[in-house]
Amino acid sequence: MLIVTHDTIRNPSVLKVRQLPRKFFGRATVWPRGMSPSLFLRIIVEFQILRYFLTLTPLVVVALIWNGAALPLSQAPVLMLILIWWLETRVLRVPASRRARLIDPAAADRGLDALRAQARAVLTRIAAHRGLKQGELHLVIEQSDLWTAPPLTYVSVQWGKGPEVLSLTPTEMQILRDGLFQGDLSERRLQRINQSQNQFLRDITFDARGVSAHARLAAALG
C-alpha cells in the first residue's frame, strides 16, 4: 500500500484535482520517495510500451541469431499483435470467463463490507484529528488491474471542498497503515475481489458531521 500524499511522492503535481475521485492509474505516474528497487520495478511494469517491448524481444533475438528468419518476422505483424494480445489479456489480466471463479460472491461482499467499515473508521479518526465538523471526506483505494503482478495499491484521502488530495500528517498516515487493511482483508484479497468484479477503484465517503463526541475527545487526548 502506497499512501499518496504530498510528503510521500516526488511529483506532487499529479495530485491536482478537477473532480473526485482523483484516479492515478492510466492517467499519471506516481513516483514515491525513497522507494525500494522492487517497488520501482513494480511501477515500471505499469508502463504499457515497456511491456510491449519486452513481449517482442524474443522475436528480435530470433532474428539476430537466425538471419534467415529476420525477413519473415519483420513481415509478420499479426504474430506480434497476437503475442501482445496474449500477454495483456491472458497472462497479465484475468480473462472475463475466469473472473467469477476467483472468489465466492458472498466472500467478496464480506470483504467489501469490511473495507467500508475499516475505511469509515479511519476517516472518522482523521476527521476528528483535524477537527472537521462539516464536509465530505473520500478514502480512495485504487489498485492496478494487472493480476499476475504483486498488488500495487494507491490510497489517498480526498476532500470534497476544493476539491483536493489532502496533505496528510505523519499521524494520519499511521492511522491509515494501522486501520485500513485488518483481519482477513489484505491487499491481495482486495485484488482478488476487484479482479472478480472488474472494478479497481473503491471510493468510500464519510460526512464529517458524523464524527462522534467520543472520537473528537479521543483525538484531543491523543
C-alpha positions, 0 to 999 in steps of 0.5 A: 500500500502506497499512501499518496500524499504530498510528503510521500511522492516526488511529483506532487503535481499529479495530485491536482484535482478537477473532480473526485475521485482523483484516479492515478492509474492510466492517467499519471505516474506516481513516483514515491520517495525513497522507494525500494528497487522492487517497488520501482520495478513494480511501477515500471511494469505499469508502463504499457510500451515497456511491456510491449517491448519486452513481449517482442524481444524474443522475436528480435533475438530470433532474428539476430541469431537466425538471419534467415528468419529476420525477413519473415518476422519483420513481415509478420505483424499479426504474430506480434499483435497476437503475442501482445494480445496474449500477454495483456489479456491472458497472462497479465489480466484475468480473462472475463470467463475466469473472473467469477471463479476467483472468489465466492460472491458472498466472500467478496461482499464480506470483504467489501463490507469490511473495507467500508467499515475499516475505511469509515473508521479511519476517516472518522479518526482523521476527521476528528484529528483535524477537527472537521465538523462539516464536509465530505471526506473520500478514502480512495483505494485504487489498485492496478488491474494487472493480476499476475503482478504483486498488488500495487495499491494507491490510497489517498484521502480526498476532500470534497471542498476544493476539491483536493488530495489532502496533505496528510500528517505523519499521524494520519498516515499511521492511522491509515497503515494501522486501520485500513487493511485488518483481519482477513482483508489484505491487499491481495484479497482486495485484488482478488475481489476487484479482479472478480468484479472488474472494478479497481477503484473503491471510493468510500465517503464519510460526512464529517458531521458524523464524527462522534463526541467520543472520537473528537475527545479521543483525538484531543487526548491523543 
